[in-house]
Amino acid sequence: MADISKTENEIPNGIKEKATENGAVNAEEEDEDDDEPVEGGDPNAPVEAAKKKKKKRNKKKKPAAAAGQDGAAGDSSAPGGQNSAPKAVSLGPTTKPAMEIRGLASQGSSEFGFPKEQSYPPRKPINEIFKTGKFPHGEEVPHGKPRGGDLADFRRISGTEAKASEELNEEMYQDLRRAAEAHRQTRKYVQNYIKPGMTMIEICEELEATSRATIAEKGLEAGLAFPTGCSLNHCAAHYTPNPGDKTVLQYNDICKIDFGTHVNGRIIDCAFTVAFDPKYDQMLKAVKDATNTGVKCAGIDVPLNELGEAIQETMESYEIELDGKTYPIKCIRNLNGHLIGQYRIHAGKTVPIVKGGETTRMEENEIYAIETFGSTGKGHVHDDNDCSHYMKNFDQAFVPLRVAKSKHLLNLITENFGTLAFCKRWLERAGAEKYLMSLKDLCDKGIVDPYPPLVDVRGCITAQYEHTILLRPTCKEVVSRGTDY
């Protein structure tokens, strides 16, 4: 969740049949050569030659068929085997290869990697698959080193002390890893589920149903950390469909999927971008590279402004050509990564994605969302459209409420969401009725903060990638890392 600074052409059958071990033979040319009579020769020679040619073709067909059944060519694990070709997927009136549906192809890996115990769609809770309570670790890498810093000064504690510190925090680590595994399995399924023509509500409800099942939702002990963001095109963040929203995902849309899971308030905040049109590939590549740069540079004692400078340098080294015009890819300078606290998605510190910003350093056992946003527009977002995201003000002191309906709504919010973000769809799911005036009253009094959609200039495109990292004493763990990104 963002933090804002205030058909392949067919080969002719004749050529396929005349293929030899040394390559394809032009069938028409060979026919012309075979049918020409040889001067002074037997007048029946062309007929005999044609018969020989037919026999030769028939012999060529049999080995090819046999290879498909018994040889390596028919082995699905061999390159070019039967299962290596993309299966056709129905897209309405025409049929296209599956590779053109780019919900997952745009992310990289197309393999799911679910545990064998998991159902499809994923509905089995993660804690029932990993019954020992030990969940898969994220990517473990060395901490980033402050620029000009000495490695001896950088690692101030011994290995023994670091390991002892980790043992004290093991419960927190396992909560994060369980939430991360639920996130991975949900997003891998959803990446193949999302298709053009679906409504945004349909996409969000399927994602949220999968996430609730895998995390084993249980009140405030485990569940969704914030509403599913599915911001489109020039909208960079904080859009989720409100009840009655009939927006449909189109083939040429670029969609940011940003959702979170939590266990005991330990939040995984992770996002990716879906684009079906390959013309957006360079944008996705730039933003993914920028996020990975931020992840690589992060570490204990690293000043936050150093991450912003490295991220901007990476992002803005890219450009994209759209409809014959070249655009520089800009960082959205007033969107940032952020420190994550328990039951608090934005816990104070921000991770800039441009040069400058605060010189505060990262600290041991802190959890950060490293997220970057790229744009072909101005690189600056502002509030727009109907608000869907809301969250209780974490620091708000007690405010007396005179309206009974407002009190009732606040109690419902506190019971179901606490200080985690929520949306109007979730209020209705929790049983709220005729709540709009009461919600406005809570916002006006500063008890609840609204988070409207954040947009750049209309007509531009934006993209987002995000990972959650844990700064353990011994290493940096990218807890949300998966095979997809």
Secondary structure, DSSP 8 states (H G I E B T S, - for coil): --EE--------HHHHHT-BTTB---HHHHHHHHHS--TTS-TTHHHHHHHHHHHHHHHHHHHHHHHHHHSGGG-TTSTT-GGGS--EEE-SSSEEEGGG-HHHHTTS-------TT--SS--S-HHHHSTTS-----EEE-----TT--HHHH--S-HHHHHHHHHHTHHHHHHHHHHHHHHHHHHHHHHHH--TT-BHHHHHHHHHHHHHHHHT-BTTTEEEEEEEEEEETTEEE-----TT---B--TT-EEEEEEEEEETTEEEEEEEEEESSGGGHHHHHHHHHHHHHHHHH--TT-BHHHHHHHHHHHHTT-EEEETTEEEE-EE-TTEEEEEEBTTBSS-S-EE-SSS-----B--TT-EEEEEEEEESS-S--EE-SS--EEEE-TT--------HHHHHHHHHHHHHTTTS-EEHHHHHHTT--S-HHHHHHHHHTTSEEEE--EE-STT--EEEEEEEEEE-SS-EEETT--S--
